[in-house]
Structure formats: structure tokens, C-alpha cells
Amino acid sequence: MLKKILYADSGADNAQDMLKRLIELPALKDSELSILRVVSSTTKEEEEESTQQAEAKIKELITKLGIRANKVTSIVREGEPKTTVLKVAEETNADLIIMGSRGLGKLQSILSNSVSQYVFQLTDRPMLLVKDDIYVKRIKRVMVALDKSPAAQYALDLALFLLQGYQDAELFLTRVNPDLKADISFSKQEMEENPILAPAVAKAKRMGINYRCLVTGGKPAQQIRNLAEDNNIDLLILGSPERRPSIAKSLPDLDRLLGSSLSDYIRVKAECPVLLARNEEI
């Protein structure tokens, strides 16, 4: 499912640490990894110097990751970072983009020319965002937020794929029903029989993946963020469908830019890496 991974390296330690944790998963042992560094320059001499420095940084990162250089494709490009990441993702046919993020919200992302937010707006590929101010841990607790949408089901499939063959992990299957009160409580059996979670429970059982169910009410964005924090989640996977018609895909989605969407709220507020699951076929 994630055969080709593109890591856009800005030098952020947290994002590099998350990449290392991710590629340690058994499910990704055969995945192809491309590491991109984007440079900018005004003269030919500056471009050559910047390229050499970028290549050296990629070599340092490969050493840090503990993988052989022949298992990685190094890419150095001159240009605007946000458009270059999108272009290289298309060229490499990446199944996942990994980037660092400052976790800016609302108009801050627009005014600061955020690279990660721009890529999130325009890509139709899953994207793993790692904020600069979070602590990256070994991936042992993975949460996936579920509802009836195809995007949520794709997020579940990604979570199950990542955890296959990995016995140390626990999958938190989470349902927040906005029609229920936030302080409502359910028994373990009631949660496992929840109509949204029951099919996911069956899939996890078939694959031999350890799981736990969480069901509550309230505002989904805030509750998902709170549940992730309360359960010390290491990776949160969230469906993030493309809502714009194809004719408008080159234009920013103002709802997301202004922070009114669930995925944008969690991207900014969650205290763990967030994988926004998006599939162009959905």
C-alpha cells in the first residue's frame, strides 16, 4: 500500500526521527524511500555549492537512519520548496509524503507561506505531518478516527497495513458521535458492537492486531485530539478527503486554510504526528 515514500527534508530533527521510527515497521521494510532537499540560489556558483551541501545533508541523514545508501534515492532540486515537493511527489508516484510542520493554524499558514500547509492543500496523496514541538516516540499506540466516510475507511486500511506483523503495537479504534453528549460512557462490549467500529474490530481480529475501542460523543475534532492526548498516542491517522471538484484542485481550500475543518484542527492541535489519509480514488 505504501510502496513509495517521499520524505521532504528541511533538517527538522522531529521529522527525521519520525521517519526513522516509521521505516522500522515490518510493513515498510520493502518500501522505496526518496529523500528530497530543495535549495534556492541566485547564481550558478551558489546553486552548485547549495547542491553539494544538500547532498552532504542527505548522506548524514541516511547514516542517521541506519539504512544502506543504495536503498534510498537522493533528490536535490533548485526551486520553490512548496511547488517542488508537489512536483517530485508526482514524478516519484509517492504513496506517502512525510514533512515537518510548524503547526500553524488559520491565517498564520497563509501569511507565513507554510510549505506543509500548501502541499496539504494541493496533494491527493496521504501526508504525514510532524510538528516541530512534539516528542517523537517509538510507534506503539496508533489511533484511527472512524465514521461512515470512504476517507475514514481508507485511514483504517492504512493503519491495519502499517501494523501488520508488528506485535508491539496497539490500535485504538475511535468513534466520536456528534449526536451524543461528550460525557457519555459505554462498556467494552457496547463499544466493540458499535455499528461504525464493529467491522473494524473484525478486520483487526482477522489480522491478529491488538486493538482497543474508544466511543464517545461531542465535537469530533476536539474529542479526537483529547482522546489522542489522554491515551498517549504515538501516531494519529485521520481520513482527509479531497472535497473540491477537479477544476478547482489548483486552488486553495479556504475552509482548511482558515482552520474550520476537522483535519486542519487536529493537524494544528494534536500532540503527536498526524497521518492525513487521502486517496485520489475516493
JODAWO-V413444 format. One record per backbone hydrogen bond with DSSP energy under -1.0 kcal/mol. CO is the residue of the C=O (numbers start at 1). NH is the residue of the N-H. E is the energy in kcal/mol with one decimal. If there is no record, write none. Layout:
co/nh/e
CO/NH/E
CO/NH/E
This chain:
co/nh/e
3/32/-3.6
4/95/-3.0
4/96/-1.1
5/34/-2.9
6/98/-2.6
7/36/-2.9
12/16/-1.9
13/17/-2.7
14/18/-2.2
15/19/-2.3
16/20/-2.1
17/21/-2.2
18/22/-2.5
19/23/-2.5
22/25/-1.9
25/28/-1.7
26/29/-1.4
28/31/-1.4
32/5/-3.3
33/73/-2.5
34/7/-3.1
35/75/-2.7
36/9/-2.5
37/77/-2.1
39/79/-2.4
43/47/-2.1
44/48/-2.2
45/49/-2.2
46/50/-2.9
47/51/-2.4
48/52/-2.1
49/53/-2.2
50/54/-2.4
51/55/-2.5
52/56/-2.0
53/57/-2.1
54/58/-2.1
55/59/-2.0
56/60/-2.1
57/61/-2.1
58/62/-2.5
59/63/-1.9
60/64/-2.1
61/65/-2.4
62/66/-1.0
62/67/-1.5
68/71/-2.0
69/72/-1.7
73/35/-2.5
75/37/-2.4
77/39/-3.2
80/84/-2.4
81/85/-2.5
82/86/-1.2
83/87/-2.1
84/88/-2.8
85/89/-2.3
86/90/-1.7
87/91/-2.3
88/92/-2.7
89/94/-2.0
96/6/-2.9
97/128/-3.2
98/8/-2.3
99/130/-1.9
101/132/-1.9
105/108/-1.8
107/111/-2.8
108/112/-2.4
109/114/-2.5
110/113/-1.1
114/118/-1.6
115/119/-2.5
116/120/-2.5
117/121/-2.1
118/122/-1.6
119/123/-2.3
126/97/-2.1
127/276/-3.2
128/99/-2.4
129/274/-2.2
130/101/-2.2
131/134/-1.1
140/170/-2.7
141/234/-2.6
141/235/-1.5
142/172/-3.4
143/237/-3.3
144/174/-2.3
149/153/-1.7
150/154/-2.1
151/155/-2.0
152/156/-2.1
153/157/-2.2
154/158/-2.3
155/159/-2.3
156/160/-2.8
157/161/-2.2
158/162/-2.6
159/163/-1.7
163/166/-1.9
170/142/-2.4
171/212/-2.4
172/144/-2.4
173/214/-2.7
174/146/-3.2
175/216/-2.0
177/180/-1.9
180/218/-1.5
181/184/-1.3
187/191/-2.3
188/192/-2.3
189/193/-1.7
191/194/-1.1
194/198/-3.2
197/201/-2.6
198/202/-2.1
199/203/-1.9
200/204/-2.5
201/205/-2.4
202/206/-2.2
203/207/-1.7
204/209/-2.6
205/208/-1.1
210/171/-2.7
212/173/-2.8
214/175/-2.7
216/177/-2.8
219/223/-2.6
220/224/-2.9
221/225/-2.0
222/226/-2.4
223/227/-3.0
224/228/-2.2
225/229/-1.8
226/230/-3.1
227/231/-1.9
228/233/-2.5
229/232/-1.4
235/143/-2.5
236/275/-3.2
237/145/-1.7
238/277/-3.0
245/248/-2.1
246/249/-1.3
248/251/-1.9
253/257/-2.5
254/258/-2.5
255/260/-2.4
256/259/-1.6
261/265/-2.1
262/266/-2.4
263/267/-2.3
264/268/-1.7
265/269/-2.7
266/270/-2.6
273/236/-2.3
274/129/-2.8
275/238/-2.7
276/127/-2.1
277/240/-2.8
279/282/-2.1
